[in-house]
Amino acid sequence: MTLKTGGIPETIPGSFGDRAEFESMMRGSTLLGKTATLADVGNVASFVASDQARTMTSSTVNISCGAIVDI
């Protein structure tokens, strides 16, 4: 199982020069106007590792908020 994000702003170091601008660009590239959080990644990872996802195989789970569109 693969989890695919469009980037997680919480992981950008505080010392990154134009952090606010970079985060804004990340949000702007999504269909939902927001980005996934580390909590989102943890929740989805917990789900795909659980028995509830037992029928999912060889899958990519897209949690990019629409930044990466699956075709």
GROMACS elastic network, one bead per residue, 0.5 to 0.9 nm:
[ bonds ]
;  ai    aj funct       b0    kb
    1    48     6  0.74939   500
    1    49     6  0.87258   500
    1    56     6  0.81261   500
    1    57     6  0.68531   500
    1    58     6  0.57617   500
    1    59     6  0.51825   500
    1    60     6  0.58873   500
    1    61     6  0.74195   500
    2    58     6  0.80738   500
    2    59     6  0.63762   500
    2    61     6  0.60394   500
    2    62     6  0.84410   500
    3    41     6  0.79529   500
    3    44     6  0.81577   500
    3    45     6  0.75519   500
    3    59     6  0.86717   500
    3    60     6  0.58236   500
    3    62     6  0.61148   500
    3    63     6  0.70022   500
    4     7     6  0.87664   500
    4    60     6  0.67926   500
    4    61     6  0.60136   500
    4    63     6  0.58560   500
    4    64     6  0.64450   500
    4    68     6  0.83533   500
    5     8     6  0.72865   500
    5    35     6  0.84498   500
    5    36     6  0.71651   500
    5    41     6  0.83791   500
    5    61     6  0.87495   500
    5    62     6  0.63767   500
    5    63     6  0.51358   500
    5    65     6  0.78382   500
    5    67     6  0.80316   500
    5    68     6  0.77620   500
    6    26     6  0.73969   500
    6    29     6  0.86463   500
    6    30     6  0.80321   500
    6    35     6  0.72644   500
    6    36     6  0.77890   500
    6    62     6  0.88019   500
    6    63     6  0.75270   500
    6    65     6  0.73837   500
    6    66     6  0.79980   500
    6    67     6  0.55424   500
    6    68     6  0.64635   500
    7    10     6  0.89799   500
    7    11     6  0.83624   500
    7    26     6  0.71257   500
    7    35     6  0.72244   500
    7    36     6  0.74208   500
    7    37     6  0.88320   500
    7    64     6  0.72900   500
    7    67     6  0.89230   500
    8    11     6  0.57554   500
    8    12     6  0.75410   500
    8    23     6  0.87433   500
    8    26     6  0.86263   500
    8    35     6  0.66353   500
    8    36     6  0.59860   500
    8    37     6  0.58123   500
    8    38     6  0.68136   500
    8    41     6  0.89873   500
    9    12     6  0.54951   500
    9    13     6  0.89476   500
    9    19     6  0.85687   500
    9    22     6  0.84434   500
    9    23     6  0.58941   500
    9    26     6  0.79018   500
    9    35     6  0.74815   500
    9    36     6  0.81687   500
    9    37     6  0.73716   500
    9    38     6  0.88272   500
   10    13     6  0.79728   500
   10    37     6  0.69017   500
   10    38     6  0.70641   500
   11    14     6  0.88677   500
   11    38     6  0.82455   500
   12    15     6  0.83741   500
   12    16     6  0.68575   500
   12    19     6  0.71753   500
   12    23     6  0.86436   500
   13    16     6  0.54275   500
   13    19     6  0.80316   500
   14    17     6  0.82362   500
   14    19     6  0.72979   500
   15    18     6  0.88339   500
   15    19     6  0.79799   500
   16    19     6  0.54312   500
   17    20     6  0.86620   500
   18    21     6  0.53799   500
   18    22     6  0.61039   500
   18    23     6  0.86527   500
   19    22     6  0.50406   500
   19    23     6  0.60861   500
   19    24     6  0.85348   500
   20    23     6  0.51427   500
   20    24     6  0.61565   500
   20    25     6  0.86613   500
   21    24     6  0.50322   500
   21    25     6  0.62344   500
   21    26     6  0.86815   500
   22    25     6  0.50729   500
   22    26     6  0.62517   500
   22    27     6  0.87546   500
   23    26     6  0.50131   500
   23    27     6  0.62707   500
   23    28     6  0.85221   500
   23    35     6  0.88098   500
   24    27     6  0.51649   500
   24    28     6  0.60025   500
   24    29     6  0.86714   500
   25    29     6  0.62494   500
   26    29     6  0.54179   500
   26    30     6  0.70504   500
   26    33     6  0.87859   500
   26    34     6  0.80032   500
   26    35     6  0.71106   500
   26    67     6  0.80153   500
   27    30     6  0.55942   500
   27    31     6  0.86044   500
   27    32     6  0.80621   500
   27    33     6  0.51921   500
   27    35     6  0.56676   500
   27    65     6  0.87936   500
   27    67     6  0.83117   500
   28    31     6  0.79646   500
   28    32     6  0.86748   500
   28    33     6  0.58189   500
   28    34     6  0.75797   500
   28    67     6  0.86041   500
   29    32     6  0.88296   500
   29    33     6  0.74402   500
   29    34     6  0.87784   500
   29    66     6  0.78749   500
   29    67     6  0.53977   500
   29    68     6  0.87827   500
   30    33     6  0.53201   500
   30    34     6  0.65195   500
   30    35     6  0.72323   500
   30    64     6  0.73430   500
   30    65     6  0.56334   500
   30    68     6  0.77263   500
   31    34     6  0.79877   500
   31    65     6  0.62159   500
   31    67     6  0.63438   500
   32    35     6  0.78756   500
   32    65     6  0.56177   500
   32    66     6  0.64276   500
   32    67     6  0.84805   500
   33    65     6  0.76982   500
   33    66     6  0.86840   500
   34    65     6  0.66660   500
   35    63     6  0.86253   500
   35    64     6  0.67086   500
   35    65     6  0.59080   500
   35    66     6  0.88671   500
   35    67     6  0.84780   500
   36    39     6  0.80148   500
   36    40     6  0.58139   500
   36    41     6  0.70971   500
   36    63     6  0.66506   500
   36    64     6  0.64393   500
   36    65     6  0.66413   500
   37    40     6  0.50128   500
   37    41     6  0.64480   500
   37    42     6  0.86839   500
   38    41     6  0.50439   500
   38    42     6  0.61927   500
   38    43     6  0.86057   500
   39    42     6  0.50190   500
   39    43     6  0.60776   500
   39    44     6  0.85941   500
   40    43     6  0.51109   500
   40    44     6  0.61506   500
   40    45     6  0.84025   500
   40    63     6  0.80967   500
   41    44     6  0.52898   500
   41    45     6  0.59377   500
   41    46     6  0.84581   500
   41    63     6  0.76978   500
   42    45     6  0.50517   500
   42    46     6  0.60103   500
   42    47     6  0.85686   500
   43    46     6  0.51221   500
   43    47     6  0.62863   500
   43    48     6  0.88365   500
   44    48     6  0.62218   500
   44    49     6  0.85116   500
   44    61     6  0.84095   500
   44    63     6  0.82376   500
   45    48     6  0.52664   500
   45    49     6  0.60909   500
   45    50     6  0.85362   500
   46    49     6  0.52057   500
   46    50     6  0.61366   500
   47    50     6  0.51033   500
   47    51     6  0.79760   500
   47    52     6  0.67379   500
   47    53     6  0.64868   500
   48    51     6  0.79391   500
   48    52     6  0.74157   500
   48    53     6  0.51721   500
   48    54     6  0.78186   500
   48    56     6  0.78745   500
   48    61     6  0.86497   500
   49    52     6  0.82043   500
   49    53     6  0.68926   500
   49    54     6  0.80960   500
   50    53     6  0.57800   500
   50    54     6  0.69331   500
   51    55     6  0.84589   500
   52    55     6  0.79110   500
   53    56     6  0.54856   500
   53    57     6  0.87041   500
   54    57     6  0.78967   500
   56    59     6  0.65149   500
   57    60     6  0.89762   500
   62    65     6  0.78815   500
   62    66     6  0.82558   500
   62    68     6  0.76618   500
   62    69     6  0.83403   500
   62    70     6  0.78134   500
   63    66     6  0.77050   500
   63    67     6  0.88880   500
   63    68     6  0.86916   500
   64    67     6  0.52811   500
   64    68     6  0.59498   500
   64    69     6  0.83014   500
   65    68     6  0.76978   500
   65    69     6  0.89150   500
   66    69     6  0.56262   500
   66    70     6  0.86342   500
